[in-house]
Amino acid sequence: MEICPKCGLPREACVCTEIAKEEQKITIDLEKKKFGKMSTVISGFNKDINLKELAKKLKEEFACGGTVKGNRIELQGDHKKKMKRALIEFGFPANSINE
């Protein structure tokens, strides 16, 4: 059985990601890109969150393209109105998300 090096619990019972989700101060912004295209930018994640996995889930949820750049996720299109609800569904607390 594998043990988590941070919390000392077995991998199946590890609570590190849940704790990390509660410590976030996430911001959702819109950026205007080249040719007037809009892009939704989600930032404020700490290193304990798997951004590639979260970006993949968000791209599937909103049926759009996107990427992870540094410590932020960029999605093609304007998804600001629906983003908070989606992040709450993925386990992030509502009070940690700023629009």
C-alpha distances in whole Angstrom, upper triangle without the diagonal:
4,7,10,13,15,15,12,10,7,8,9,11,12,16,17,19,21,22,23,25,27,28,30,33,34,37,39,42,44,45,48,47,50,52,52,48,46,43,40,38,35,34,33,29,27,25,22,23,22,26,26,24,26,29,28,28,31,33,32,33,37,37,38,37,36,34,32,34,33,31,33,33,37,37,41,43,44,41,41,42,39,37,36,36,33,31,31,30,27,26,28,30,34,35,34,35,39,41
4,7,9,12,12,10,9,6,6,9,11,10,14,14,16,18,19,20,22,24,25,27,30,31,34,36,39,41,42,45,44,47,50,49,46,43,40,37,35,32,31,30,26,24,21,18,20,19,23,23,21,23,26,26,26,29,31,30,31,35,35,36,35,33,31,29,31,29,28,30,30,34,35,38,40,41,38,39,40,37,34,34,34,31,29,29,28,25,24,26,28,32,33,31,33,36,38
4,6,9,8,6,6,4,6,9,9,8,12,12,14,16,17,18,20,22,23,24,28,29,33,34,37,40,41,44,44,47,49,49,45,43,39,37,34,31,30,28,24,22,20,16,18,19,22,23,22,23,27,26,26,29,31,31,32,35,36,36,35,33,31,28,30,28,27,29,30,33,34,38,40,41,38,38,39,37,34,33,33,30,28,28,27,24,23,24,26,30,31,29,31,34,37
4,6,6,5,6,6,6,9,9,7,9,9,11,13,14,14,17,19,19,21,24,25,29,31,34,37,38,41,41,44,46,46,42,40,36,33,31,28,26,24,21,18,16,13,15,16,19,20,19,21,24,24,24,26,29,29,30,32,34,34,33,31,28,25,27,25,23,25,26,30,32,35,37,38,35,35,36,34,31,30,30,28,25,25,25,22,20,21,23,27,28,25,27,31,33
4,6,6,8,9,9,13,13,10,12,10,13,15,15,15,18,20,19,21,25,26,29,32,34,37,38,41,41,44,47,46,43,41,37,34,31,28,26,24,21,18,15,13,16,17,20,21,21,22,25,26,26,28,31,31,32,34,36,35,34,32,29,26,27,24,23,25,27,31,33,36,39,39,36,36,38,35,32,31,32,30,27,27,27,24,22,23,25,28,29,26,28,31,34
4,6,8,11,10,14,12,9,9,7,11,13,11,12,15,16,16,18,21,23,26,29,32,35,36,39,39,42,45,44,41,39,35,32,29,26,24,21,18,15,13,11,14,15,19,21,20,21,24,25,25,27,30,30,31,33,35,34,33,31,28,25,26,23,21,24,25,29,31,35,37,37,34,34,35,33,30,29,29,28,24,25,25,22,20,20,22,25,25,23,25,28,31
4,6,9,10,12,10,7,7,7,10,12,10,12,15,16,16,18,22,24,27,30,33,36,38,41,41,44,47,46,43,40,37,34,31,27,25,23,20,17,16,13,15,17,21,23,21,22,25,26,26,28,30,31,31,33,35,35,35,32,30,27,28,26,23,26,27,31,32,36,38,38,35,34,35,33,30,29,29,27,24,24,24,22,19,20,21,25,25,23,25,28,32
4,7,9,11,10,8,10,10,13,15,14,15,18,19,19,22,26,27,31,33,36,39,41,44,44,47,50,49,46,43,40,37,34,31,29,26,23,20,19,16,18,19,23,25,23,24,28,28,28,30,33,33,33,36,38,38,37,35,32,29,31,29,26,29,30,34,35,39,41,41,38,37,39,36,33,32,32,30,27,27,27,24,22,23,24,28,28,26,29,32,35
4,6,8,6,5,8,9,12,13,13,15,18,19,20,22,26,27,31,33,36,39,41,44,44,47,50,49,45,43,39,36,34,30,29,27,23,21,20,16,18,19,23,24,22,23,27,27,26,29,31,31,31,34,36,37,36,34,32,29,31,29,27,29,30,33,34,38,40,40,37,36,37,35,32,31,30,29,26,25,25,22,20,22,23,27,27,26,28,32,35
4,5,5,6,10,11,13,15,16,17,19,21,22,24,28,28,32,34,37,40,41,44,44,47,50,49,45,43,39,36,34,31,30,28,25,22,21,17,18,19,23,23,21,23,26,26,25,28,30,30,30,34,35,36,35,33,32,29,31,30,28,29,30,33,34,38,40,40,37,37,38,35,32,31,31,29,26,26,25,22,21,23,24,28,29,28,30,33,36
4,5,5,9,10,11,13,14,15,17,19,20,22,26,26,30,31,34,36,38,41,41,44,46,45,42,39,36,33,31,28,27,26,22,20,18,15,16,15,19,20,18,19,23,22,22,25,27,26,27,30,31,32,31,30,28,26,28,27,25,26,26,30,31,34,36,37,34,34,35,32,29,28,28,26,23,23,22,19,18,20,23,26,28,26,27,31,33
4,6,9,11,12,13,15,16,17,19,21,23,26,26,30,31,34,37,38,42,41,44,47,45,42,39,36,33,31,28,28,27,23,22,20,17,17,17,20,21,18,19,23,22,21,24,26,25,26,29,30,32,31,30,29,27,29,28,26,27,27,30,31,34,36,36,33,33,34,31,28,28,27,24,23,22,21,18,17,20,22,25,27,26,27,31,33
4,6,9,11,11,13,15,16,17,19,21,25,25,29,30,34,37,39,42,42,45,47,46,43,40,36,33,32,28,27,26,22,21,20,16,17,17,21,22,19,20,24,24,22,25,28,27,27,30,32,33,33,31,30,28,30,29,26,27,27,31,32,35,37,36,33,33,34,31,28,27,26,24,22,21,20,18,16,18,20,24,25,24,26,30,32
4,6,8,9,10,12,13,15,16,18,22,23,26,28,31,34,36,39,39,42,45,44,40,38,34,31,29,25,24,23,19,17,16,13,14,15,18,20,17,18,22,22,21,23,26,26,26,29,31,31,31,29,27,25,27,26,23,24,25,28,29,33,35,35,31,31,32,29,27,25,25,23,21,20,20,17,15,17,18,22,23,22,24,27,30
4,6,5,6,9,10,11,13,15,19,20,23,25,29,32,34,37,38,41,43,42,39,36,32,29,27,23,22,20,17,15,15,11,12,14,17,19,17,17,21,22,20,22,25,25,25,28,30,30,30,28,27,24,26,24,22,23,23,27,28,32,33,33,29,29,30,27,24,23,23,21,18,17,18,15,12,14,15,19,20,18,20,24,27
4,5,5,6,9,10,11,13,17,18,21,24,27,30,32,35,35,39,41,40,37,34,30,27,25,21,20,17,14,12,11,8,9,12,15,17,16,16,19,20,20,21,24,25,24,27,29,29,29,26,24,21,23,21,18,20,21,25,26,30,32,31,28,28,29,27,23,22,23,21,18,18,18,15,13,13,15,19,19,17,19,23,25
4,5,5,6,9,10,11,15,15,19,20,24,27,28,32,32,35,38,36,33,30,27,24,21,18,17,15,12,11,10,7,7,9,12,14,13,12,16,17,16,17,20,21,21,23,25,25,25,23,21,19,20,19,16,17,18,21,23,26,28,28,25,24,25,23,20,19,19,17,14,14,15,12,10,10,13,16,17,15,17,20,22
4,5,5,7,9,11,14,15,19,20,24,27,29,33,33,37,39,37,34,31,28,24,22,19,18,16,13,12,13,10,9,12,14,17,15,14,17,19,17,18,22,22,21,23,26,26,26,24,23,21,23,22,18,19,19,23,24,27,29,28,25,24,24,22,19,17,18,16,13,12,13,11,8,8,10,14,15,13,15,19,22
4,5,5,7,9,13,14,18,21,24,27,30,33,34,38,40,38,35,32,29,25,23,19,18,15,13,11,12,9,10,13,16,19,17,16,19,21,20,21,24,25,24,26,29,29,29,26,25,22,23,21,18,19,20,24,25,29,30,29,26,25,26,24,21,19,19,19,15,14,16,14,10,10,11,14,14,12,15,19,22
4,5,5,7,10,12,16,18,21,25,26,30,31,34,37,35,32,29,26,22,20,16,14,12,9,8,9,6,7,10,12,16,15,13,17,19,18,18,22,23,22,24,26,26,26,23,21,18,20,18,14,16,17,21,22,26,27,27,24,23,24,22,19,17,19,17,14,14,16,13,10,9,11,14,14,11,14,17,20
4,6,6,9,10,13,15,19,22,24,28,29,32,35,33,30,27,23,20,18,14,13,11,8,9,11,8,7,11,12,15,14,12,15,17,15,16,19,20,19,21,24,24,24,21,20,18,19,18,14,15,15,19,20,24,25,24,21,19,21,19,16,14,15,14,10,10,12,9,7,5,7,11,11,9,11,14,17
4,6,9,10,14,16,20,23,26,30,31,35,37,35,32,29,26,22,20,16,15,12,11,11,13,11,11,14,15,19,18,15,18,21,19,19,22,23,22,23,26,27,27,24,23,21,22,21,17,17,18,21,23,26,27,25,22,21,21,20,17,14,16,15,12,11,13,12,9,6,6,9,9,7,10,14,17
4,7,9,13,16,19,23,25,29,30,34,36,34,32,28,25,22,19,15,13,10,9,8,11,10,11,14,15,19,18,16,19,22,20,20,23,25,24,25,28,28,27,24,23,20,21,19,15,16,18,21,23,26,27,26,23,21,23,22,18,16,18,18,14,14,16,15,12,9,9,12,10,8,11,13,17
4,6,9,12,16,19,21,25,26,30,33,30,28,25,21,18,15,12,10,7,6,7,10,10,9,13,13,16,16,14,16,19,18,17,20,22,21,22,25,24,24,21,20,17,18,16,12,12,14,17,19,23,24,22,20,18,19,19,15,13,16,15,12,12,15,13,11,8,9,10,10,6,8,10,14
4,7,10,13,17,19,23,24,28,31,28,26,23,20,16,14,10,8,5,7,9,13,13,12,15,15,18,19,16,17,20,19,18,21,23,22,22,25,24,24,21,20,17,17,16,12,12,14,17,19,22,22,21,19,16,18,18,14,12,15,16,12,13,16,15,14,10,10,10,9,5,6,7,11
4,7,10,14,16,20,21,25,27,25,23,19,16,13,10,7,6,5,6,10,13,14,12,14,13,16,16,13,14,17,17,15,17,20,18,18,21,20,20,17,17,15,15,14,11,10,11,13,15,18,19,17,15,13,15,14,11,10,13,13,10,11,14,13,13,9,10,10,9,6,5,6,8
4,6,10,13,16,18,22,24,22,20,16,14,10,8,6,5,6,9,12,16,17,15,17,14,17,18,15,15,18,18,15,17,20,19,18,21,19,19,17,16,15,15,15,12,10,11,12,14,16,16,14,13,10,13,13,10,10,13,13,11,13,16,15,16,12,13,11,11,9,6,5,6
4,7,10,14,16,20,21,19,17,13,11,7,6,5,7,9,11,15,18,19,16,18,15,17,18,14,14,17,16,13,15,18,16,15,18,16,17,14,15,14,15,15,13,10,10,10,11,13,13,11,9,7,9,10,8,8,12,12,10,13,16,15,16,13,14,12,13,11,8,6,5
4,7,10,13,16,18,15,14,10,8,6,5,7,8,11,14,17,20,22,19,20,17,19,20,17,15,19,19,15,16,19,18,16,19,16,17,14,15,15,15,16,14,11,11,10,11,12,11,9,9,7,10,12,10,11,15,15,14,17,19,19,20,17,18,16,16,15,11,9,7
4,7,10,13,15,12,10,7,6,5,6,9,11,14,17,20,23,24,22,22,18,20,21,18,16,19,19,16,16,19,18,15,17,15,15,13,15,15,15,17,16,13,12,9,10,10,9,7,9,7,11,13,11,13,16,16,16,19,21,21,22,20,21,19,20,18,15,13,10
4,6,10,12,10,8,6,5,6,7,11,12,16,18,21,23,25,23,23,19,20,22,20,17,20,21,17,17,21,20,17,19,16,15,13,14,15,14,16,16,13,12,9,10,10,9,9,11,11,14,16,15,17,20,19,19,22,24,23,25,23,24,22,23,21,18,16,13
4,7,8,6,6,5,6,9,10,14,16,19,22,25,27,29,26,26,22,23,25,23,20,22,23,20,19,22,22,18,19,16,16,14,16,17,16,19,19,16,15,12,12,10,10,10,13,13,16,18,17,20,23,22,22,25,27,26,28,26,28,26,27,25,21,19,16
4,6,6,5,6,7,10,11,15,17,20,22,25,26,29,26,25,22,22,24,22,19,21,23,20,18,22,22,19,19,15,14,13,14,16,15,18,19,16,15,11,11,10,10,12,15,15,19,20,19,22,24,23,23,27,28,27,29,27,29,28,29,27,23,22,19
4,5,6,9,10,14,15,19,20,24,26,28,29,32,29,28,24,24,27,25,22,23,25,22,20,24,24,21,21,17,16,15,16,18,17,20,22,19,18,14,14,12,12,14,18,19,22,23,22,25,28,26,27,30,31,30,33,31,33,32,33,30,27,25,23
4,6,9,12,15,17,21,23,27,29,32,33,35,32,31,27,27,29,27,24,25,27,24,22,25,25,22,21,18,17,17,19,21,20,24,25,22,20,17,16,13,13,15,18,20,22,24,23,27,29,28,28,32,33,32,35,33,35,33,34,32,29,27,24
4,6,10,13,15,19,21,25,27,30,32,34,31,30,26,26,28,26,23,25,26,22,21,24,23,20,20,17,16,17,18,21,20,23,24,21,19,16,15,12,11,12,15,17,19,21,21,24,26,25,26,29,30,30,32,31,32,30,31,30,26,24,21
4,7,10,13,17,19,23,24,28,29,31,28,27,23,23,25,23,19,21,22,19,17,20,20,16,16,13,13,13,15,18,18,21,22,18,16,12,11,8,7,9,13,14,17,18,18,21,23,22,23,26,27,27,29,28,30,28,29,28,24,23,20
4,7,10,13,16,20,21,25,26,28,25,25,21,21,23,20,17,19,20,16,15,18,18,14,15,12,12,12,14,16,16,19,19,16,14,10,9,7,5,6,9,10,13,15,14,17,20,19,20,23,24,24,26,24,26,24,26,24,20,19,16
4,6,10,13,16,18,21,23,24,21,21,17,17,19,17,14,16,17,13,12,16,16,13,14,10,10,9,11,13,13,16,16,12,10,6,6,5,5,6,8,9,13,14,12,15,18,16,17,20,21,21,23,21,23,22,23,21,18,17,14
4,7,10,14,15,19,20,22,19,18,15,16,17,14,12,14,15,11,11,15,14,11,13,11,11,9,11,12,13,15,14,10,8,6,5,6,6,6,6,6,10,11,9,12,14,13,13,17,18,17,20,18,20,18,20,18,14,13,11
4,6,10,12,15,17,19,16,16,13,14,16,13,11,14,15,12,12,16,15,14,16,13,12,10,10,10,10,12,11,7,6,5,6,9,10,9,9,9,12,13,10,12,15,14,13,16,18,17,19,16,18,17,18,16,13,12,11
4,7,8,12,14,16,13,14,10,13,14,11,10,13,13,11,12,16,15,14,16,14,14,11,11,10,10,11,9,6,5,7,8,12,13,12,10,9,12,12,9,10,13,12,10,13,15,14,15,13,15,14,15,12,10,10,9
4,6,9,12,14,12,13,10,13,15,12,12,15,16,14,15,19,18,17,20,18,17,14,12,10,10,9,7,4,6,9,11,15,16,15,14,13,16,16,12,12,16,15,12,15,17,15,16,13,15,15,15,12,10,10,11
4,7,10,12,11,13,11,15,16,13,14,17,18,16,18,21,20,20,23,21,20,17,15,13,12,11,7,7,10,12,15,18,20,19,17,15,18,18,14,14,17,16,13,15,18,16,15,12,14,14,13,10,9,10,12
4,7,8,7,9,8,12,13,11,12,15,16,15,17,20,19,20,22,21,20,16,15,11,12,10,6,7,9,13,15,19,21,20,18,17,19,19,15,14,17,15,12,14,16,14,13,11,13,14,14,11,11,12,14
4,6,6,9,9,13,14,13,14,17,18,18,20,22,22,23,25,24,23,19,17,13,13,11,8,10,12,16,19,22,24,24,22,21,23,22,18,18,20,19,15,17,19,16,15,13,15,17,16,13,14,15,18
4,6,8,9,12,13,13,14,17,18,18,20,22,23,24,26,24,23,19,16,13,13,10,8,11,13,17,19,23,25,26,24,23,26,24,21,20,22,20,17,19,20,17,16,15,17,20,20,16,17,19,21
4,7,9,12,12,12,14,17,17,18,20,22,22,24,26,25,23,20,18,15,16,14,11,13,15,18,21,24,27,27,24,24,26,24,20,20,21,19,16,17,18,15,14,13,16,19,19,16,17,19,22
4,6,9,9,8,11,13,13,14,16,18,18,20,22,21,20,17,15,12,14,13,10,11,12,16,17,21,23,23,21,21,23,21,17,17,18,16,13,15,15,12,12,11,14,17,18,14,15,18,20
4,6,6,6,9,10,11,13,14,16,17,19,20,19,18,15,13,10,13,12,10,11,11,15,16,20,22,23,21,21,23,21,18,18,19,16,14,16,16,12,13,13,17,19,20,17,17,20,21
4,5,5,6,8,10,10,12,14,15,16,17,16,15,12,9,7,9,9,8,8,7,11,13,16,19,19,18,18,21,19,15,16,18,15,12,15,16,12,14,13,17,18,20,17,16,18,19
4,6,5,6,9,10,10,12,14,15,16,15,13,10,8,7,10,11,10,10,8,11,12,15,18,20,18,19,22,20,17,18,19,16,14,18,17,14,16,16,20,21,23,20,19,21,21
4,5,5,6,9,10,11,12,14,15,15,14,12,11,10,13,14,13,13,11,13,14,17,19,21,18,20,22,19,16,17,18,14,13,16,15,11,13,14,18,20,22,20,19,21,22
4,5,5,6,9,10,10,12,14,14,13,11,11,10,13,14,12,11,9,11,12,15,17,18,15,16,18,15,12,14,14,11,9,12,12,8,11,11,15,17,19,16,15,18,18
4,5,5,6,9,10,10,11,10,9,7,7,7,11,12,11,9,6,8,8,12,14,15,13,15,17,15,12,14,15,12,11,14,14,11,14,14,18,18,21,18,16,18,18
4,6,5,6,9,10,10,10,9,8,9,10,13,15,15,13,10,11,10,13,15,17,15,17,19,16,14,16,16,13,13,16,15,12,15,16,20,21,23,21,19,21,21
4,6,5,6,9,10,11,11,11,12,12,16,18,17,14,11,13,11,14,16,17,14,16,17,14,12,14,13,10,10,13,11,9,12,14,17,18,21,19,18,20,20
4,5,5,6,8,8,9,9,10,11,15,17,15,13,9,10,8,11,12,13,10,12,14,11,9,11,11,8,8,12,11,9,13,13,16,17,19,18,15,17,16
4,5,5,5,5,6,7,9,11,15,17,17,14,10,10,7,9,11,12,11,13,15,13,11,14,14,11,12,16,14,13,17,17,20,20,23,21,19,20,19
4,6,5,7,9,10,12,14,18,21,20,17,14,14,11,12,13,15,13,16,17,13,13,16,15,11,13,16,14,13,16,18,21,21,24,23,20,22,21
4,6,8,11,12,14,16,19,22,20,17,14,14,11,12,13,13,10,13,14,10,10,12,11,8,11,13,11,11,15,16,18,18,22,21,18,20,19
4,6,9,10,13,16,19,21,20,17,13,12,9,9,9,10,8,11,12,9,9,12,12,9,12,15,13,13,17,17,20,19,22,21,18,19,17
4,7,10,13,16,19,22,22,19,15,13,10,9,10,12,11,14,15,13,13,16,16,13,15,18,16,16,20,21,23,23,26,25,22,23,21
4,7,10,14,16,20,20,16,12,10,7,6,7,10,10,13,15,13,13,17,17,14,16,19,18,17,21,21,24,23,26,24,21,22,20
4,7,11,13,17,17,14,11,9,6,5,9,12,12,15,17,16,15,18,19,16,17,21,20,19,22,22,25,25,27,25,22,23,21
4,7,10,13,14,11,7,5,4,6,9,12,12,14,17,16,14,17,18,15,16,19,19,18,21,20,23,23,25,23,20,20,19
4,6,10,11,9,6,5,7,9,12,15,14,16,19,18,16,18,20,17,16,20,20,18,21,20,23,23,25,22,20,21,20
4,6,7,6,5,6,9,12,15,17,16,17,20,19,16,18,20,17,16,20,20,17,19,18,21,22,23,20,18,19,19
4,6,6,6,7,11,13,16,18,18,18,22,21,18,20,22,20,18,22,23,20,22,20,23,24,24,21,19,20,20
4,6,8,10,14,17,19,21,20,20,24,23,20,21,24,21,19,22,24,21,22,20,23,24,24,20,19,19,20
4,7,10,14,17,19,20,19,18,21,21,17,18,21,19,16,19,21,18,19,16,19,20,20,16,16,16,17
4,7,10,13,16,16,15,15,18,18,14,15,18,16,14,17,19,16,18,15,18,18,19,15,14,14,15
4,7,10,13,13,12,13,16,15,12,14,16,14,12,16,17,15,17,15,18,18,19,16,14,15,15
4,7,9,11,11,11,15,15,12,15,17,15,14,18,19,17,19,18,20,20,21,19,16,16,15
4,6,8,8,10,13,12,10,14,16,13,14,17,18,16,19,18,21,20,22,20,17,17,15
4,7,8,11,14,14,13,16,18,16,17,20,20,19,22,21,24,23,25,23,20,19,17
4,6,9,11,12,12,15,17,15,17,20,20,20,23,22,24,22,24,23,19,19,16
4,6,8,9,9,13,14,14,15,18,19,19,22,20,22,20,22,21,17,16,13
4,6,6,6,9,11,10,12,14,15,16,18,17,19,17,19,18,14,14,11
4,6,5,7,10,10,11,13,15,16,18,16,17,14,16,15,12,11,8
4,6,7,8,10,12,13,14,16,18,16,17,14,16,16,12,12,9
4,6,6,6,9,10,11,13,15,14,15,13,16,16,12,13,11
4,5,5,6,9,10,11,13,11,13,11,14,13,10,11,9
4,5,5,6,9,10,11,9,10,7,10,10,7,8,8
4,6,5,6,9,10,10,10,8,12,12,10,12,11
4,5,5,6,9,9,11,10,14,13,11,13,13
4,5,5,7,6,8,8,11,10,8,11,12
4,5,5,5,6,6,10,10,9,12,13
4,5,7,9,10,13,13,12,16,16
4,6,9,11,14,13,12,16,17
4,6,9,12,11,11,15,17
4,6,9,7,8,12,14
4,6,6,7,11,13
4,5,6,9,11
4,6,8,11
4,7,10
4,7
4
